[in-house]
Amino acid sequence: MRVLAAMSGGVDSAVAAARAVDAGHDVVGVHLALSRMPGTLRTGSRGCCTIEDSRDAWRACDILGIPYYVWDFSERFKEDVVDDFIAEYAAGRTPNPCMRCNERIKFAALLEKALALGFDAVCTGHYATVLRDADGNPELHRAADWAKDQSYVLGVLTHEQLEHSMFPLAATPSKAEVRAEAERRGLSVANKPDSHDICFIPDGDTRGWLEERIELTEGDVVDVDGERIGSHPGANAFTVGQRRGLKLGTPAADGKPRFVLEIRPKQNEVVVGPEQLLAIDELRGIKVSWAGVPISEVRSGEEFDCTAQVRAHGDPVDARASVEVDDDGAQQLVVRLVEPMRGVAPGQTVVLYQGTRVLGQATIDSARSALRPDPVSVQA
């Protein structure tokens, strides 16, 4: 099988490519140039997709004896991921850029080009598993190592994309084993730190980065009753669940800290309140997609048991879900949580599971707390 190995320059993608070679596939390595500043070097474990990463990917391919190419996807990355990130924050939502990158770059643009060039599959270093059901249809499942499981950020993959996806690290019991294998193979990235934070904000200062790109206007901070209790430099720079940086001159009646409960970009208001009001009981999601063939309840409209996860490394919560269809034929996902989930914001992604299987995902449009019946919603 002809396999295109996406080489990030890290240890996971290098070992994944090596295993694809060992399996007898005809492997070609490709590094995606996503940064519009190719001279940028990573700082410690912050950032990725830098010139340093490109060189590390080239060295790995050289050791593996496979061809190596660099594909410039920087323009599409800017439009589909960076600009989307800015637009979502400007609209008062909290996006997940890694989800958008996997959806629109690594498993849309990259796979599309790979198939056009005659490749059968794209191989990555993600920790996730693709299994086949009794009819041979692909299913996305969690990896063996739950601590490193990345099935959440792959929840946007469709049936067609899963058909051409390869995750050689799926059954690996730990990251330590991957590093040890890389060292045995003589790969220089064996001890390279994992990247974290948002790759295009390597210093980790999301608020400062946004302030340079979004026009911020001073507005009011209000409590749940609508009473003004302070001011802010710009609502778009805040996120639901935030406690620090509110700079409220008026203390709460009970003396306890207050948290951001809602952002209202049209009114330029930030709503704050006690921590218990961050507990969410029901989610409604739009832009729904299914990872493989949808389960029968999705097609019939019946409610089904599942677990819901809203962060890459968040704990899954037991839930009951159903699908509603609007007048335009678009699906809306309704998720009722058995136990409340804290600090959910419009714009985040909810991924549904049954056991280890990923069912699908949706972008959260509104979130409701039983303690505060009015839903927190931002027009998506």
C-alpha positions in Angstrom: 0.0 0.0 0.0 1.2 3.5 -0.8 1.3 5.5 2.4 1.9 9.2 2.9 3.4 9.7 6.4 2.7 13.1 7.9 5.9 14.1 9.6 5.5 16.8 12.2 9.1 16.6 13.4 8.2 14.9 16.6 8.9 11.5 18.0 5.3 10.1 17.5 5.1 10.8 13.8 8.7 9.5 13.3 8.0 6.1 15.0 4.6 5.9 13.2 6.3 6.2 9.9 9.0 3.7 10.9 6.3 1.2 11.8 4.6 1.8 8.4 7.9 1.0 6.7 8.3 -2.2 8.8 4.8 -3.3 7.8 6.0 -3.3 4.2 4.2 -0.3 2.9 5.7 2.1 0.3 6.1 5.1 2.5 6.8 8.8 1.6 7.3 11.4 4.3 5.9 14.9 4.1 6.2 17.8 6.4 3.5 20.5 6.3 4.8 24.0 6.3 2.1 25.8 8.2 3.9 28.8 9.7 4.1 32.0 7.7 7.3 32.8 9.5 9.6 29.9 8.4 12.5 31.1 10.4 10.7 30.7 13.7 12.3 28.3 16.2 10.4 26.5 18.9 11.0 27.5 22.5 11.3 24.4 24.7 8.1 22.4 24.3 6.0 25.4 23.0 4.8 25.6 19.5 5.3 23.2 16.5 5.5 23.3 12.7 8.7 25.4 12.9 11.9 25.3 10.7 13.5 23.2 13.5 10.6 20.7 13.2 11.1 20.5 9.4 14.7 19.6 9.9 13.9 17.0 12.5 11.4 15.4 10.1 14.0 15.3 7.3 16.5 13.6 9.6 14.0 11.0 10.6 13.1 10.2 6.9 16.8 10.0 6.0 17.3 7.4 8.8 14.2 5.5 7.6 15.4 5.6 4.0 12.2 7.1 2.7 11.6 10.1 0.4 10.9 13.4 2.1 9.0 16.5 0.9 7.8 19.7 2.4 4.3 20.9 1.3 3.4 24.5 1.9 0.0 24.7 3.4 0.6 28.0 5.2 -2.0 30.0 3.3 -4.8 27.4 3.8 -3.7 27.0 7.5 -4.0 30.8 8.0 -7.5 30.9 6.4 -9.0 27.7 7.8 -7.4 27.6 11.3 -5.9 31.0 12.3 -8.5 33.3 10.8 -11.2 30.9 12.0 -9.8 31.1 15.5 -9.8 34.9 15.4 -13.3 35.1 14.0 -14.7 32.7 16.7 -13.2 34.7 19.5 -14.5 37.9 17.9 -18.0 36.3 18.0 -17.7 35.5 21.7 -17.0 31.8 21.2 -14.2 29.6 22.4 -12.8 27.5 19.5 -10.5 24.5 19.5 -7.9 25.2 16.7 -6.5 21.6 16.9 -9.9 20.3 15.9 -10.0 22.7 13.0 -6.5 21.7 11.9 -7.2 18.0 11.9 -10.5 18.6 10.2 -9.5 21.0 7.5 -5.7 20.5 7.1 -4.4 17.1 8.1 -7.5 15.1 7.1 -9.0 17.2 4.4 -6.4 19.2 2.5 -3.6 16.7 3.1 -5.7 13.6 2.4 -7.3 15.1 -0.6 -3.9 15.8 -2.1 -2.6 12.4 -1.1 -5.4 10.6 -2.8 -5.0 12.7 -5.9 -1.4 11.7 -6.1 -2.3 8.0 -5.9 -1.6 7.3 -2.2 -3.9 4.8 -0.4 -3.6 6.2 3.1 -2.2 9.0 5.3 -0.3 7.8 8.3 0.1 10.0 11.4 1.4 9.7 15.0 -1.9 10.2 16.6 -2.8 7.9 19.5 -6.1 6.5 18.3 -7.5 3.3 16.8 -9.4 2.4 13.6 -11.3 -0.8 13.8 -13.7 -2.5 11.4 -17.3 -3.5 12.2 -18.9 -6.8 10.9 -19.6 -5.1 7.6 -16.1 -3.8 7.2 -16.9 -0.2 8.0 -14.3 1.8 9.8 -14.8 2.9 13.4 -12.7 5.3 15.4 -11.8 4.1 18.9 -9.6 5.3 21.8 -6.0 4.4 21.9 -4.6 1.7 24.3 -2.9 4.4 26.4 -5.8 6.5 27.7 -3.3 9.1 29.1 -2.1 9.8 25.5 -5.4 9.1 23.8 -6.1 11.7 21.0 -9.4 10.3 19.7 -11.1 13.5 20.9 -9.3 15.8 18.4 -9.9 13.2 15.7 -13.7 13.2 16.4 -14.2 15.4 13.3 -13.1 12.6 10.9 -15.7 11.3 8.5 -16.3 7.8 7.3 -14.4 8.5 4.0 -11.4 10.0 5.9 -11.3 7.0 8.3 -11.2 4.7 5.3 -7.8 6.2 4.4 -6.3 6.9 7.9 -3.6 4.9 9.5 -2.5 5.3 13.2 0.4 2.9 13.9 0.7 3.9 17.5 -2.8 2.8 18.4 -1.9 -0.2 20.5 1.2 1.3 22.1 0.8 1.1 25.9 2.8 4.2 26.8 4.7 7.2 25.4 7.8 5.9 27.1 7.8 2.9 24.9 7.6 5.1 21.8 10.6 7.1 23.0 12.6 3.9 23.7 11.8 2.6 20.3 12.9 5.9 18.7 16.2 5.6 20.5 16.7 2.1 19.4 16.1 3.1 15.8 18.6 6.0 16.1 16.1 8.7 15.7 17.4 12.0 17.0 13.9 13.1 18.2 13.7 10.3 20.8 13.9 12.8 23.7 12.4 15.8 22.0 9.8 17.5 24.3 6.1 17.2 23.3 4.7 20.3 21.9 1.8 21.9 23.7 -0.3 25.1 23.7 -1.6 26.6 20.4 1.1 26.2 17.8 0.7 29.7 16.3 0.8 31.3 19.8 4.1 29.7 21.0 4.5 32.0 24.0 1.1 30.8 25.4 -0.3 34.4 25.8 -3.6 33.9 23.9 -5.2 37.0 25.3 -2.2 39.2 24.3 -2.2 37.7 20.9 -5.9 38.3 20.4 -5.6 41.9 21.6 -3.4 42.6 18.6 -5.9 41.2 16.1 -9.4 41.9 17.5 -10.7 45.4 18.1 -11.5 45.5 21.8 -13.9 48.0 23.3 -14.4 48.7 26.9 -17.7 47.4 28.3 -19.6 46.3 31.4 -19.1 43.3 33.6 -22.6 42.4 35.0 -23.9 39.8 37.4 -26.6 37.2 36.6 -29.3 39.8 37.5 -27.9 42.3 34.9 -26.4 44.6 37.6 -23.2 46.4 36.5 -20.4 45.5 38.9 -17.3 46.5 36.9 -15.8 47.1 33.5 -13.6 45.2 31.1 -11.2 46.2 28.3 -12.9 44.0 25.7 -15.4 41.1 26.1 -13.7 39.0 23.3 -10.6 38.5 25.4 -12.4 36.5 28.1 -13.4 32.9 28.2 -16.2 31.0 30.1 -14.8 29.7 33.4 -12.2 32.4 33.8 -11.6 33.7 37.3 -8.3 35.7 37.1 -8.0 39.1 35.5 -11.6 40.2 36.2 -10.5 43.2 38.3 -13.8 43.7 40.0 -14.0 46.5 42.5 -17.2 45.2 44.1 -16.9 42.0 46.1 -19.5 39.3 45.9 -22.1 39.3 48.8 -20.7 36.0 50.1 -17.1 37.0 49.6 -16.4 34.1 47.2 -14.6 34.4 43.9 -16.7 35.1 40.8 -16.2 33.4 37.4 -17.1 34.3 33.8 -20.4 32.6 33.0 -21.2 34.1 29.7 -19.8 36.5 27.0 -22.3 38.7 25.1 -20.4 40.2 22.2 -23.4 42.1 20.8 -23.9 43.9 24.1 -20.1 43.8 24.8 -20.9 42.4 28.2 -19.2 39.8 30.4 -21.5 38.0 32.8 -20.0 36.7 36.0 -21.3 34.7 39.0 -20.6 32.0 41.5 -18.7 28.9 40.6 -21.7 26.6 41.0 -23.4 28.3 38.0 -20.7 26.9 35.8 -22.2 23.4 36.2 -23.9 22.6 32.9 -26.6 20.0 32.5 -27.5 20.2 28.8 -25.6 21.0 25.6 -26.9 21.7 22.1 -24.5 21.4 19.2 -24.5 22.3 15.5 -22.2 21.4 12.6 -22.7 17.8 13.5 -20.6 15.0 11.9 -20.3 11.3 12.5 -17.1 9.3 12.8 -17.9 6.4 10.5 -21.4 5.0 9.9 -23.9 6.6 12.4 -25.4 4.3 14.9 -29.1 3.3 14.3 -30.5 5.7 16.9 -29.1 8.6 15.0 -30.9 7.6 11.9 -34.2 6.8 13.7 -34.1 9.9 16.0 -34.2 7.9 19.2 -32.3 8.9 22.3 -29.2 6.9 23.1 -26.8 6.4 26.0 -23.2 7.7 25.5 -20.4 9.6 27.2 -19.6 13.2 26.3 -16.2 14.9 26.4 -15.6 18.6 25.7 -11.8 18.9 26.2 -9.0 16.9 24.7 -7.9 15.6 28.1 -11.2 16.1 29.9 -13.1 13.3 31.7 -16.0 11.8 29.8 -19.4 12.3 31.4 -22.3 9.9 31.1 -25.1 11.4 29.0 -28.2 10.8 26.9 -28.1 12.2 23.4 -30.5 12.6 20.5 -30.6 14.3 17.1 -33.1 16.9 16.0 -33.4 18.1 12.4 -34.4 21.7 11.7 -36.5 23.1 8.8 -33.4 23.3 6.6 -32.5 19.7 7.2 -29.5 20.4 9.4 -28.9 18.2 12.4 -28.7 19.6 15.9 -27.2 17.4 18.6 -28.9 17.5 22.1 -26.8 16.1 24.9 -28.3 15.7 28.4 -25.6 15.1 31.0 -26.2 12.7 33.9 -23.7 14.6 36.0 -23.1 18.3 35.4 -20.0 19.4 33.5 -18.2 22.5 34.6 -17.4 25.5 32.5 -18.7 24.6 29.1 -18.5 27.4 26.5 -20.2 27.9 23.1 -17.7 27.2 20.4 -16.1 24.2 22.1 -16.5 20.8 20.6 -18.4 18.0 22.3 -17.4 14.5 21.2 -19.6 11.5 21.9 -18.4 8.0 22.8 -20.0 4.6 23.4 -17.3 2.7 25.3 -14.1 3.3 23.4 -15.8 4.1 20.1 -16.1 7.7 18.9 -19.6 8.3 17.6 -19.3 11.8 16.3 -19.0 15.5 17.3 -20.7 18.9 17.2 -19.8 22.5 17.9 -21.5 23.6 21.1 -24.1 26.3 20.3 -25.7 26.6 23.8 -25.2 25.3 27.3 -27.8 25.2 30.0 -27.5 24.9 33.8 -30.4 23.6 35.9 -29.3 26.2 38.5 -29.6 28.9 35.8 -32.4 28.0 33.4 -31.6 30.6 30.7 -29.1 29.0 28.3 -25.7 30.4 27.6 -25.8 30.8 23.9 -23.8 32.6 21.2 -25.2 32.7 17.6 -22.8 30.3 15.8 
